[in-house]
Amino acid sequence: MEKPIIAIMRPDMHLDSSVALLHSRGFDVIAAPMIELRDNHDGNFDGFVERVLACESDIVIFTSANGIAFMLQKIDDPERFVHTLNQTSVVAIGSKTKRALETRSINVSLMPDSYSSKGIADMLRGTDNKTVEVVRSTHGDPALITELRSSGDGVLVHETAVYKLVLPDDGRQQRMIEDALNRKIDVFAFTSAMTVHNFMTVARSMGAEEEIVNVLCERVVAAIGDPTADVLSGYGVSVDVMPEKFTFEDMVDAIMFMCRQTN
């Protein structure tokens, strides 16, 4: 039996390990980054650092492992900052984020069972009169801030975007669209809402958005998280696979399970 061919669109920094994992699970891979991570220093960052150092922050939420590295590289005295940060309740969204924090000697107090905005807010429900900080990218789900502000009385929520996501353009993106149009891809794995938007942007730039939607509807589509699935739905694409835990490895396991069920 031929190996199924899966398309992945993670940032370059994650591609090699992702391809190796997929090869070990019996897939052939077409890889093209649909997002690139770049540093971002917004107008809220300095205030965030000052509040943490002044012990004015009660809860600090990290939505990704990437945000931790981009945060620390902008801080003059990371050791002092980490020491003070450990006096707050640190929330990690996902096991990968938790590991990234712990490797930098940051203690994790909480990790929600559900990684949705509502799940995070529900975990903090009843935390009245607290100052909550959210560290994430420029493309974070706005619903998280809304949900957090309604999680308790007198909750003050600040957010800082420590990195941004941009669409790379090195030819691999167009080649992936061409491979998709030629029906060379069996499974499409979308790891974020932004990868969906950028994938469609590339297809649109090639005059192929309508046809690429048709291709996706014919093939297996996997998505990590409700926001990603919702964006796909907005383009008219239904999701066939969504893992319970929002990690790449769990998505691969879920895809493998579906492939076994259909063969």
Beta strands, then each sheet from edge to edge (+ up, - down):
strand 1: 5-8
strand 2: 28-31
strand 3: 36-39
strand 4: 59-62
strand 5: 89-92
strand 6: 131-137
strand 7: 156-166
strand 8: 187-190
strand 9: 220-223
sheet 1: 2+ 1+ 8+ 9+
sheet 2: 3+ 7- 6- 4- 5-
end
